[in-house]
């Protein structure tokens, strides 16, 4: 690998900072499950904490990787790893100095089996402290996209964690880091009341230049869509995320507010209990797992009328999906862009061929406050599956209860959304399609235990291949395997629809992270 040194300067604004505004208030459907940056690998948690904690690198407004707590990085040898030069003079919110010891500690913590982020470090063999401001992250094979893969890895203060008995995350029972924070980011948490409100204030000691004009920010979870819209129209909040699809046109016509629309990187899909011996919530099929048969999974794919969901529930604001990533992601397989056609008769024939001509019942788990119109989508899917003789018993719940249910295998089918943190097709393969392996830090979100030897064989080759054409050929092969086996049923790419007061300027990124440091109120 050529020794190319990446030194990306942070842009320094020349204009005067905007006048400071009053408190900025925003509402989201989902409250962050935790304040611990290594406990839960989900967008509501990582998106919020990107305002509080920082990593070695971060993503800019255009999603490009740029320096954060590292000022430069370069490959080591012929793909042996990456050397990161750390930023000096950085302090945590409590005043403690940042250095290489915090990076080593955060790697140990984030890659531990108790961490939900450990799959990020599957390629890492060792992390070495060269000196107080230099760290070598060694990889088991060349990994050209490694800097991109750690954009959401957040660095914690080792001394603070040790003093507060939170050296490891505890996503089940919680610990001090569940409610308290100590990052290096632009904002610090000053009050945390889960489910009610979270207050942030600017960190005066931040190393970067502040371009926002917020003196105080408050996040309030509002699950009811009508309540969120009413709060925006009354001026009680400055931003809501998301805007209910059915209210988009009405808000767009109101001069007092504005609608910011885009397409998220997130693919919404159905997942199956591949390795289960039997169904958990079936009235009559208690000694078999119909979803272990690829014909049944294909029948599900053909029974779900995705165009109807896009038209009626999403009001034309979403795009059909055929893969675990959208066409905008690196590594998308353009030759495999077609998804299974909606065909009730074909679905019935497949079920009959698999021995389920009279159908069966099962339990469908779904969140009701995580994805846009998630419960409505699951209700529609329930009706569609009923048309081919499959009876889904829908159980929709808040996301804070949903993830534990999936991790305990309490489902027969489930709804999942996935946004690749690297914006690369390798990401969902590692998390969703690799055979679960704690030792290798693989498949941490592969709830159903899908496993394919060829996919497992290709993944490390994809991670280390620097020739784009060869890499894409392997990604295409994996996509073909996943589609052929119907490992998941990709449904659609979720839309992004935010609503804000007309005097608010902000940046909407396709990862659906709301970054406070880019907000100005005029």
Secondary structure, 3 states (H helix, E strand, C coil): CCCCEECCCCCCCCCCCCCCCCCEEEEECCCCCCCCCCCCCCHHHHHHHCCCCCCCEEECCCCCEEECCEEEEEEECCCCEEEEEECCCCECCCCCECCHHHHHHHHHHHCCCCCCCHHHHCCEEEEEEEECCEEEEEECCCCCCHHHHCCCCCCCCHHHHHHCCCCCCCCCCCCHHHHCCCCCCCEEEEEEECCCEEEEEECCCCCCCCCCCCCCEEEEECCCHHHHHHHHHHCCCCEEECCCHHHHHHHHCCCCEEEEEEEEEEEEEEEECCCCCCCCCCCCCCCCCHHHCHHHHHHHHHHCCHHHHHHHHCCCCCEECCCCCCCCCECCCHHHCCCCCCCHHHHHHHHHHCCCCCCEEEEEEEECCCCCCHHHHHHHHHHHHHCCCEEEEEEEECHHHHHHHHHCCCCCEEEEEECCCCCECHHHHHHHHCCCECCCCECCCCCCCCCCHHHHHHHHHHHHCCCHHHHHHHHHHHHHHHHHHCCCEEEEEEEEEEEEECCEECCCCCCCCCCHHHCEEC
